[in-house]
């Protein structure tokens, strides 16, 4: 068994799943303080992932995510083992990055024109806030579709004999030809905590105090 995912990448994946689920529930039920705090923590997590995509393990780096469309099509038709994400999976990862950052940035500029507004509303034109508010709702629908496709792909690969969920839990995979260079995920978690402190300190104190009563 070869280690292909470091501790932060594995934790990042499951924290991302949890954060999106919480954002969906809190947004639908109107628990706005929890919605804001979760959004800020997700922003910190994504920023830490960006940093880790530059300095992290081989399989975590952005350079491992860019492949030609031909390679992606070949990967979808092949059952060969790849180190980390295969080319097709890399396209899905990049799509998630784009959709999640759109969701986060639009949320920072969104307002309901009554009680709730993001921390950047005061710094952008009102027309931007209107567009951001609409985009925040519409983009989440696209994100849900992307998640459904991702789950479907996991099921298909499981039928083909490749257990992607187990690999993301253990970080290890068999049948890998080359051994990627790993870095300890502890540094990435420290970066995540630092981003969280800065973002919550700048924008999250009021909703955090309201949430804690």
C-alpha positions in Angstrom: 0.0 0.0 0.0 1.3 3.4 -1.0 0.4 6.6 0.8 -1.1 9.0 -1.8 -3.0 11.5 0.4 -1.5 13.4 3.3 -3.5 14.1 6.5 -4.6 17.6 5.5 -6.0 16.6 2.1 -8.0 13.8 3.8 -9.3 16.1 6.5 -10.0 18.9 4.0 -12.2 16.6 2.0 -14.4 15.6 4.9 -14.5 19.1 6.5 -15.6 20.4 3.1 -18.4 17.9 3.0 -19.5 18.8 6.5 -19.3 22.6 5.8 -21.4 22.4 2.7 -24.0 20.3 4.5 -24.1 22.8 7.4 -24.3 25.8 5.0 -27.2 24.2 3.2 -29.2 23.4 6.4 -28.5 26.7 8.1 -29.3 28.7 4.9 -32.6 26.8 4.4 -33.6 27.1 8.0 -32.5 30.7 8.5 -29.9 30.0 11.1 -27.9 32.9 9.8 -25.3 33.3 12.5 -24.3 29.7 12.1 -24.4 30.1 8.4 -22.0 33.1 8.5 -19.6 31.4 10.9 -19.5 28.2 8.8 -18.9 30.3 5.7 -16.0 32.1 7.3 -14.4 28.8 8.4 -14.9 27.3 4.9 -13.2 30.4 3.5 -10.3 29.8 5.8 -10.2 26.1 4.8 -10.2 26.9 1.1 -7.4 29.5 1.5 -5.4 27.0 3.4 -6.0 24.5 0.6 -4.7 27.1 -1.9 -1.5 27.5 0.1 -1.2 23.7 0.4 -1.7 23.4 -3.4 1.6 25.4 -3.7 3.7 24.0 -1.0 2.1 20.7 -0.1 2.5 17.0 -1.0 2.9 16.1 -4.7 -0.7 14.9 -5.0 -2.0 18.1 -3.3 -0.3 20.5 -5.6 -2.2 22.4 -8.3 0.4 21.3 -10.8 -1.0 17.7 -10.5 -4.5 18.9 -11.4 -4.0 20.3 -14.9 -4.3 17.8 -17.8 -5.4 17.9 -21.4 -9.0 17.1 -22.3 -7.7 14.1 -24.2 -6.1 12.7 -21.0 -9.4 13.3 -19.1 -11.4 11.3 -21.7 -8.8 8.5 -21.7 -9.0 8.3 -17.9 -12.8 8.0 -17.9 -12.5 5.0 -20.3 -9.6 3.4 -18.4 -9.3 1.5 -15.2 -5.6 2.2 -14.7 -4.4 3.3 -11.2 -3.2 6.9 -11.0 -1.2 8.6 -8.3 -3.7 11.0 -6.7 -6.5 12.4 -8.8 -6.7 11.0 -12.3 -7.1 13.6 -15.1 -10.9 13.3 -15.2 -11.1 13.7 -11.4 -8.8 16.7 -11.6 -11.3 18.5 -13.7 -14.0 17.9 -11.1 -11.7 19.2 -8.3 -11.0 22.4 -10.3 -14.7 22.8 -10.9 -15.4 22.5 -7.2 -12.7 25.1 -6.4 -14.3 27.6 -8.8 -17.9 26.9 -7.6 -17.0 27.1 -3.9 -15.0 30.3 -4.2 -17.9 31.9 -6.2 -20.2 30.8 -3.4 -18.0 32.3 -0.7 -17.2 35.6 -2.5 -20.8 36.2 -3.5 -21.9 35.5 0.1 -19.5 38.1 1.4 -21.2 40.7 -0.9 -24.8 39.5 -0.5 -27.6 41.2 1.3 -31.4 40.7 1.8 -31.9 44.5 2.0 -33.6 44.0 5.4 -31.5 42.5 8.2 -28.6 40.5 6.8 -25.6 41.5 4.7 -22.2 40.2 4.1 -19.1 42.1 5.3 -18.1 43.4 1.9 -21.5 44.9 1.1 -20.4 48.3 2.4 -17.4 48.3 0.0 -19.1 47.5 -3.3 -21.8 49.2 -5.4 -25.4 48.2 -4.7 -25.6 46.7 -8.2 -22.8 44.3 -7.3 -24.6 43.3 -4.2 -27.8 42.5 -6.1 -25.9 40.4 -8.6 -23.9 38.7 -5.8 -27.1 37.9 -3.9 -28.7 36.2 -7.0 -25.5 34.4 -7.8 -25.2 33.1 -4.2 -28.5 31.3 -4.6 -28.1 30.1 -8.2 -24.5 29.0 -7.9 -25.4 26.8 -4.9 -27.9 24.9 -7.2 -25.0 24.3 -9.6 -22.8 23.2 -6.8 -25.4 20.6 -5.7 -25.5 19.3 -9.3 -21.7 19.0 -9.3 -21.8 17.1 -5.9 -24.4 14.7 -7.4 -22.1 14.0 -10.4 -19.2 13.5 -8.0 -21.1 11.0 -5.9 -22.2 9.2 -9.1 -18.6 9.0 -10.3 -17.6 7.5 -6.9 -20.3 4.9 -7.3 -19.2 4.1 -10.9 -15.6 3.7 -9.8 -16.7 1.4 -6.9 -18.5 -0.8 -9.4 -15.3 -0.9 -11.4 -13.4 -2.1 -8.3 -11.8 1.2 -7.1 -12.8 2.3 -3.6 -12.2 6.0 -3.7 -13.9 6.6 -0.3 -11.6 4.1 1.5 -8.5 5.7 -0.1 -9.6 9.1 1.2 -10.1 7.7 4.7 -6.8 5.8 4.9 -4.7 7.9 2.5 -3.3 4.7 1.0 -3.8 2.9 -2.3 -2.5 -0.3 -3.8 -1.2 -0.8 -7.3 0.5 2.6 -7.5 3.6 2.6 -9.7 5.3 5.7 -8.4 5.5 6.9 -4.8 4.6 10.6 -4.4 6.5 12.8 -2.0 4.4 13.5 1.1 4.5 16.4 3.5 3.0 16.4 7.0 -0.5 17.9 7.0 0.1 19.5 10.4 1.5 22.6 8.7 -1.6 23.0 6.6 -3.8 22.7 9.7 -1.8 25.4 11.4 -2.3 27.6 8.3 -6.0 26.8 8.4 -6.2 27.9 12.1 -4.3 31.1 11.4 -6.7 32.0 8.5 -9.6 31.2 10.8 -8.4 33.5 13.5 -7.8 36.3 11.1 -11.2 36.0 9.3 -13.2 35.4 12.4 -11.4 38.3 14.1 -12.2 40.6 11.2 -15.8 39.6 10.4 -17.0 36.9 12.7 -17.2 38.3 16.2 -20.8 39.6 16.0 -22.4 36.4 14.6 -20.2 34.3 16.9 -21.3 36.2 20.0 -24.9 35.9 18.8 -24.5 32.2 18.2 -23.0 31.6 21.7 -25.6 33.7 23.3 
